């Protein structure tokens, strides 16, 4: 019996209904997580203006959750438009990448936010096989500076100075 393509590129027998795309299920899970985490932020107490650094404790988590929710919604919508492909197996590179990110957390405590972000932005592309230093070096310098500028200058978030770096 021949298979007929259904919406989203899936194939099914003549009498069966279309399945919900796997990405739509994952996106819905992310949306449910965002909802639960947002509800947790409703319990955060307001900080006094002198301690809030222009940003209340719930502001940043809610901003991150909003971005996650928008991206999850895009994934859900796109999952019904794109063909459902067989997922590729997870490459072994995931584990060294995770180790580098754990190293970032440790470096953050020792070196401070800016040097740690620069090391991360330099190390991960190198680990992943990127060899064009003329792209990696500007990225490793400019991206952390932009992130630091957004939080430290625009949002007024204070970062504790590290014991080794004095800026």
N, C-alpha and C positions, 0 to 999 in steps of 0.2 A: 504494500500500500504506500502511495507517495505521500509525503508530508507537505502541508501547505504552510507557507510563512505567515505568521501572525504579527500583530502590532509589536514593535520592538525587536523584530527580527527573529523571534522564537518560532520554532516549528512545532506543530502538534497534529494529532490525528484529526480527522474531519469533525468528530463530535465533541472534542474536549475544549475546555475554555482556556483562555490565555492565563499564564501564571504571572504573579506579581514579580517584577524584576528584582533580582538580588540586591542591586544598588538602592532600589526604593525601600527595601526592608532595612538596609543598613542606615540609610538617610533618616528613616522614621525613628530608628533607635537613637540616632544622634539628636533628633528633635526632642524625643522624650527625655534624654539626658539633660539637654539644655533647659527644658521646662523644670525638671527636678532641681537642677543647680540654681536656676533663677529663684525658685521658691526658697531655697536655702539663703540666698542673698537678702531676702525680705526680713530675715532674722538679724541681720547685721545692725549693730547700733551705730548711730551717727557719731562721728568724731567731732570734738570741739574745733572751731575754725582754726585755732592756733596750731592744732596737731594734724589737721586734715591735709595739709600741703596742697590746697586747692582741689583735692580729689577725695571724695568720701570713700570709705572702705568698700562699699558695694559697687562703685562706679566701674572700676577696671574689670572685675569679673563679669559684670553685666555687658560691658563692651565686647569682651571676648566671646561671651555666650551669644550675643547678637550676630557677630561675624560667623560663628559656627552655625547658627540657625539659618542664616542666609545661604551659606555654602551648602548645607544639608538640603535645603529646599531646591537649590539649583541641581544638585545630584539627583534628587527624586524626580524632578521634571525631566531632566535629560535622560534618565533611565528608561523612560517610556518612549523616547524618540530615537535612541541609539540601539543598534542590534546588541543582543545579549551574547557576549563572547565568553568562551571558556576561560576562567581566570588562570593566569600563569602561576606556577608554583613560586613560593616566596624564596628569593635568593638568599644564599648564606651571608650576603653583605649586610643583612639586617642586624646581625649580632655585633659585628664590629662597629656599625653605625650607632647602635644603642650604647655600646661601651664608650664611644666618643662623647655621646650626650651625657652620660653619667660623669665622665671626666670633666665636661663643661661645668656641671654643678659643683664639683670639687674645686676647679679652677676659679669659679665665681667667688667662692669663699676665701680663697688664698690671694688671688690677683685683683679681684674687683670685677665689676660688670664689663667695662669696656675692653680691657685686655682679654678677658675670657671669651667675649663674643668675637673678637678679632681672631683668636686662635681657633674657635669653632668654625668660623666662616672660611678660614684658610684650610683647616684640617679635613673637614668633610668633603669638599670637592676633590682634594688630593686623594683621599681614601677611595672615592668613587671613580678614580681614574682620570680626572681632568688634569691635563698637563700644560695647558696654556696659562702660564703665570701672568701674562699681560692682562688676562681677564680675572684671575683669582685674586691677585694682590689689590687691585682697586675695589673689588667686591668686598674683600676681607677688611678693608679700611673704611670705605664709604657706607656700607650697609650698617655696621654697628654704630657709626657716628650718627647716621640718620635715626636709628632706633633710640639711641641715647638722647639725641636732641629732642625727639618727640616726647619722650617721657620726662627728661630732666628739665628741658626748657619750656616746651609748650604746656605740658600737663603739670609741671612743677613738682614732680616726684623727686624726693631726696634719696640718693643712693649713698649708703655708708661707705666711707673711704676704706680701702683695703689696707692691711698692715704693710704691704710691700709697695703699693703704688700711691703716690701723693698728688692727685689732681682732682 
